[in-house]
Amino acid sequence: MADDGGVGDGRDRTPSARADVCVVGSGPAGALVADRLASAGKEVVVLEAGPRFEFDRRREQQERHIRPGMGDPWEMGGPRDDYTTAGKHYPLNAARVKGVGGSTLHWQGMVMRLHERDFEMETRYGLGADWPIDYEDLRPHYAEAERELGVAGAMDNPYAPPREEPFPLSAFPPSYSDSLFAEACERLGIDMHSVPNARNSEPYDGRAACQGYGTCRPVCPSGAKYTAESHVEKAVNAGARVIDHAPVQRLEHDESGDAVEAAVYATPDGTERRQSARRFVVACGGVENARLLLLSESERYPDGLANSSGAVGRFFMDHLFAGAGGRLDEPTRQNHVGFITSECHQFYDDADPIEGVKLEFLNYAGPSPVIEALHAETWGDELLDRLLDSYGTHIAMGGLVEQLPDAENRITLDPEREDDHGNPVPHIEWSLSERTRAAIRRANEVQHAILEELGASIEWTVGPEATGPAYHQMGTTRMGNDPAESVVDADCRTHDLSNLWVVGSSVFPTGGAMNPTLTIAALSLRAADSVAGSL
């Protein structure tokens, strides 16, 4: 009988005897790479730290999210996911998933392209860093990524970068509260436009159209929202093999130190296995990508694998949240839609401060009446009065604010705390610059102006002192042309090792203020072509 590593599900977790490519991680980056390479006839093995979450459990997971005391639907937490933090607290486990599909299992699904300025921040403004590629280099891969994910959108954004074709799916219509915002924005000369979403506005790629459950984050029971499970399944159908419950402990290189020989992974019974391959792709997220390279230290690489530049773990960035909300003396129909349908890029390219700001018109202000009722300690008329008072008149805006790279914001290893396999956990050092705080204040000013024009009584503001991350971990294995200043090249291949690629948002030299997943997908498709061309 095959050795399942003590999981008890009968799946074989022993290494494959032959592999062209070993991919570490099965989120959107790893899944797209695996599918592209397996479809090209390559022998692909994917090592995933977490479990498979079967789709027929989605309703159960939705129940866990809605009802009190049932725990995280994606089973995050405990020694496996431990971490430490310094400076401004970074709540790492609040929005990540270890499992087949990665963070797309619980993401909101917003997908927009970076703007042209985002690739040229140092050249244009003398800040941050330039990418080794520009928008035109990535433009065809953006189009391909939109087709792969199934993006619903409209050609109505006057501030968007140039594109070559319409979106694969038609945009979702504006919500009722969007129409309220639109009147105020028109009077203020502020442009609203639709949001590209990786969720089906109509059936696409074997997935249903959106059913309007409203629990998009963290669980979509209908399968309309894209998850990387789609491309994992395609990769498997093309011949790839996925080994779940297999956290990679370290990468081992050959005697010369020029190439990786094996990924050493552990199974739940504590057994370590070695998966060899001709090529390796690290795709386990902005924090774990850096951590794995740091854990893979050797005599040749005493500061961590692929770290001759010293940049592994440094330049950690996220997007900061800015928001404000309150009440209107009229129905707003908030919480009827579980995702964002309208936004504004007007304050992005010509921002002052330079850090970009993307404004969002939220569709889920105020408490959900279902969740509030389930959590209530009252019943009958008292509960009904409470729900009638709290629901339907809330309104709110959000937004993402750019954080420029800073070498002192970084991921290191904490020698004082270990995970469930005895490895040091990631330590996050994170702080905000005054420039970033000024950009958040600017976002709040615009949000307040719109809400006041709307006639809302503003009851809360998330500003510079209260802000938190959007959980878009970026920059810890940055790309660049100079091996002394970066970890990977323009194709995401490491400068130090000829057969090792790193994909995901960790390679971003700057992060802009746009949700990163479409750029992750585009870069991953580009990197997959590079890996294929090397075989």
Secondary structure in CASP SS format (residue, H / E / C, confidence):
PFRMAT SS
TARGET T0000
AUTHOR 0000-0000-0000
METHOD secondary structure of the structure
MODEL  1
M C 1.00
A C 1.00
D C 1.00
D C 1.00
G C 1.00
G C 1.00
V C 1.00
G C 1.00
D C 1.00
G C 1.00
R C 1.00
D C 1.00
R C 1.00
T C 1.00
P C 1.00
S C 1.00
A C 1.00
R C 1.00
A C 1.00
D C 1.00
V E 1.00
C E 1.00
V E 1.00
V E 1.00
G C 1.00
S C 1.00
G C 1.00
P H 1.00
A H 1.00
G H 1.00
A H 1.00
L H 1.00
V H 1.00
A H 1.00
D H 1.00
R H 1.00
L H 1.00
A H 1.00
S H 1.00
A C 1.00
G C 1.00
K C 1.00
E C 1.00
V E 1.00
V E 1.00
V E 1.00
L E 1.00
E C 1.00
A C 1.00
G C 1.00
P C 1.00
R C 1.00
F C 1.00
E C 1.00
F H 1.00
D H 1.00
R H 1.00
R H 1.00
R H 1.00
E H 1.00
Q H 1.00
Q H 1.00
E H 1.00
R H 1.00
H H 1.00
I H 1.00
R C 1.00
P C 1.00
G C 1.00
M C 1.00
G C 1.00
D C 1.00
P C 1.00
W C 1.00
E C 1.00
M C 1.00
G C 1.00
G C 1.00
P H 1.00
R H 1.00
D H 1.00
D C 1.00
Y C 1.00
T E 1.00
T E 1.00
A E 1.00
G E 1.00
K C 1.00
H C 1.00
Y C 1.00
P C 1.00
L H 1.00
N H 1.00
A H 1.00
A H 1.00
R C 1.00
V C 1.00
K C 1.00
G C 1.00
V C 1.00
G C 1.00
G H 1.00
S H 1.00
T H 1.00
L H 1.00
H C 1.00
W C 1.00
Q C 1.00
G C 1.00
M E 1.00
V C 1.00
M C 1.00
R C 1.00
L C 1.00
H C 1.00
E H 1.00
R H 1.00
D H 1.00
F H 1.00
E E 1.00
M H 1.00
E H 1.00
T H 1.00
R H 1.00
Y H 1.00
G C 1.00
L C 1.00
G C 1.00
A C 1.00
D E 1.00
W C 1.00
P C 1.00
I C 1.00
D C 1.00
Y H 1.00
E H 1.00
D H 1.00
L H 1.00
R H 1.00
P H 1.00
H H 1.00
Y H 1.00
A H 1.00
E H 1.00
A H 1.00
E H 1.00
R H 1.00
E H 1.00
L H 1.00
G C 1.00
V C 1.00
A E 1.00
G E 1.00
A C 1.00
M C 1.00
D C 1.00
N C 1.00
P C 1.00
Y C 1.00
A C 1.00
P C 1.00
P C 1.00
R C 1.00
E C 1.00
E C 1.00
P C 1.00
F C 1.00
P C 1.00
L E 1.00
S E 1.00
A C 1.00
F C 1.00
P C 1.00
P C 1.00
S C 1.00
Y H 1.00
S H 1.00
D H 1.00
S H 1.00
L H 1.00
F H 1.00
A H 1.00
E H 1.00
A H 1.00
C H 1.00
E H 1.00
R H 1.00
L H 1.00
G C 1.00
I C 1.00
D C 1.00
M C 1.00
H E 1.00
S E 1.00
V C 1.00
P C 1.00
N E 1.00
A C 1.00
R E 1.00
N C 1.00
S C 1.00
E C 1.00
P C 1.00
Y E 1.00
D C 1.00
G C 1.00
R E 1.00
A C 1.00
A C 1.00
C C 1.00
Q C 1.00
G C 1.00
Y C 1.00
G C 1.00
T C 1.00
C C 1.00
R C 1.00
P C 1.00
V C 1.00
C C 1.00
P C 1.00
S C 1.00
G C 1.00
A C 1.00
K E 1.00
Y C 1.00
T C 1.00
A C 1.00
E H 1.00
S H 1.00
H H 1.00
V H 1.00
E H 1.00
K H 1.00
A H 1.00
V H 1.00
N H 1.00
A C 1.00
G C 1.00
A C 1.00
R E 1.00
V E 1.00
I E 1.00
D C 1.00
H C 1.00
A C 1.00
P C 1.00
V E 1.00
Q E 1.00
R E 1.00
L E 1.00
E E 1.00
H E 1.00
D C 1.00
E C 1.00
S C 1.00
G C 1.00
D C 1.00
A C 1.00
V E 1.00
E E 1.00
A E 1.00
A E 1.00
V E 1.00
Y E 1.00
A E 1.00
T C 1.00
P C 1.00
D C 1.00
G C 1.00
T C 1.00
E E 1.00
R E 1.00
R E 1.00
Q E 1.00
S E 1.00
A C 1.00
R C 1.00
R E 1.00
F E 1.00
V E 1.00
V E 1.00
A C 1.00
C C 1.00
G C 1.00
G C 1.00
V C 1.00
E H 1.00
N H 1.00
A H 1.00
R H 1.00
L H 1.00
L H 1.00
L H 1.00
L H 1.00
S C 1.00
E C 1.00
S C 1.00
E C 1.00
R C 1.00
Y C 1.00
P C 1.00
D C 1.00
G C 1.00
L C 1.00
A C 1.00
N C 1.00
S C 1.00
S C 1.00
G C 1.00
A C 1.00
V C 1.00
G C 1.00
R E 1.00
F C 1.00
F C 1.00
M E 1.00
D C 1.00
H C 1.00
L E 1.00
F E 1.00
A C 1.00
G E 1.00
A E 1.00
G E 1.00
G E 1.00
R E 1.00
L C 1.00
D C 1.00
E C 1.00
P C 1.00
T C 1.00
R C 1.00
Q C 1.00
N C 1.00
H C 1.00
V C 1.00
G C 1.00
F C 1.00
I C 1.00
T C 1.00
S E 1.00
E E 1.00
C E 1.00
H C 1.00
Q C 1.00
F C 1.00
Y C 1.00
D C 1.00
D C 1.00
A C 1.00
D C 1.00
P C 1.00
I C 1.00
E C 1.00
G C 1.00
V E 1.00
K E 1.00
L E 1.00
E E 1.00
F E 1.00
L C 1.00
N C 1.00
Y C 1.00
A C 1.00
G C 1.00
P C 1.00
S C 1.00
P H 1.00
V H 1.00
I H 1.00
E H 1.00
A H 1.00
L H 1.00
H H 1.00
A C 1.00
E C 1.00
T C 1.00
W C 1.00
G H 1.00
D H 1.00
E H 1.00
L H 1.00
L H 1.00
D H 1.00
R H 1.00
L H 1.00
L H 1.00
D H 1.00
S H 1.00
Y C 1.00
G C 1.00
T C 1.00
H E 1.00
I E 1.00
A E 1.00
M E 1.00
G E 1.00
G E 1.00
L E 1.00
V E 1.00
E C 1.00
Q C 1.00
L C 1.00
P C 1.00
D C 1.00
A C 1.00
E C 1.00
N C 1.00
R E 1.00
I E 1.00
T E 1.00
L E 1.00
D E 1.00
P E 1.00
E E 1.00
R E 1.00
E E 1.00
D C 1.00
D C 1.00
H C 1.00
G C 1.00
N C 1.00
P E 1.00
V E 1.00
P E 1.00
H E 1.00
I E 1.00
E E 1.00
W E 1.00
S C 1.00
L C 1.00
S C 1.00
E H 1.00
R H 1.00
T H 1.00
R H 1.00
A H 1.00
A H 1.00
I H 1.00
R H 1.00
R H 1.00
A H 1.00
N H 1.00
E H 1.00
V H 1.00
Q H 1.00
H H 1.00
A H 1.00
I H 1.00
L H 1.00
E H 1.00
E H 1.00
L H 1.00
G C 1.00
A C 1.00
S E 1.00
I E 1.00
E E 1.00
W E 1.00
T E 1.00
V E 1.00
G C 1.00
P C 1.00
E C 1.00
A C 1.00
T C 1.00
G C 1.00
P E 1.00
A C 1.00
Y C 1.00
H C 1.00
Q C 1.00
M E 1.00
G C 1.00
T C 1.00
T C 1.00
R C 1.00
M E 1.00
G C 1.00
N C 1.00
D C 1.00
P C 1.00
A C 1.00
E C 1.00
S C 1.00
V C 1.00
V E 1.00
D C 1.00
A C 1.00
D C 1.00
C C 1.00
R E 1.00
T E 1.00
H C 1.00
D C 1.00
L C 1.00
S C 1.00
N C 1.00
L E 1.00
W E 1.00
V E 1.00
V C 1.00
G C 1.00
S H 1.00
S H 1.00
V H 1.00
F C 1.00
P C 1.00
T C 1.00
G C 1.00
G C 1.00
A C 1.00
M C 1.00
N C 1.00
P C 1.00
T H 1.00
L H 1.00
T H 1.00
I H 1.00
A H 1.00
A H 1.00
L H 1.00
S H 1.00
L H 1.00
R H 1.00
A H 1.00
A H 1.00
D H 1.00
S H 1.00
V H 1.00
A H 1.00
G H 1.00
S H 1.00
L C 1.00
END
